[in-house]
Amino acid sequence: MENNSKTYKLTKQGLIDIKSELEQLKTVEREKNLEALKDARAQGDLSENADYDAAREDQARIEKRIKELENIVKHAEIIREDNRKGKINIGKRVKLQINGNEPKMYTIVGTLEADPLNAKISNESPVGKAVIGRKKGDTVTFKTEANKEINVVILDVK
């Protein structure tokens, strides 16, 4: 699944977070896993050792995630702060009122940093695509893949 030609659009903070997770995996998680493997081996017969199997699965998960993160770091593209006054782009904080609901602040981020529960929406999400390039005061209406109409009022851009 590794696509080496893909670039990953990240904010500066997003790249810092990924590098931090990578460091955590390479040092702390790998070390814990090696201890678990050593303890499981000490139990003797590995053919029916559930602890050993679990530790090996965990090792595979850790190594896979390390490879993923190293690839992301290698192909990361830092999103330049777009200083065009009031235009929405990646890295901007926007106050949106969606379908007449309570207005809420969101940060527009690249897909890897998207975290809707923490008000970080992807530039490639339906709402993200609809508001990119727009400005405060604009109203945008678009249809979702499920053909549901969404109405977004842009109340503020920071």
Number of C-alpha atoms within 10 A of each C-alpha: 4 9 9 10 7 11 15 20 22 24 22 14 12 19 21 13 13 18 16 12 14 20 14 14 19 15 10 10 17 17 13 14 19 14 13 19 19 13 14 20 14 11 11 11 10 13 8 9 13 11 16 22 15 15 20 17 13 17 19 12 11 18 16 12 16 19 13 15 19 15 17 23 18 12 16 17 15 16 17 13 12 13 11 9 10 17 17 26 26 22 22 18 18 24 17 24 18 18 13 11 9 8 16 12 16 20 25 28 27 23 16 15 20 19 13 11 7 9 15 20 22 22 23 15 15 15 22 21 15 19 24 16 13 17 19 19 12 12 17 15 14 15 13 11 8 6 8 9 11 16 17 20 20 20 17 17 21 15
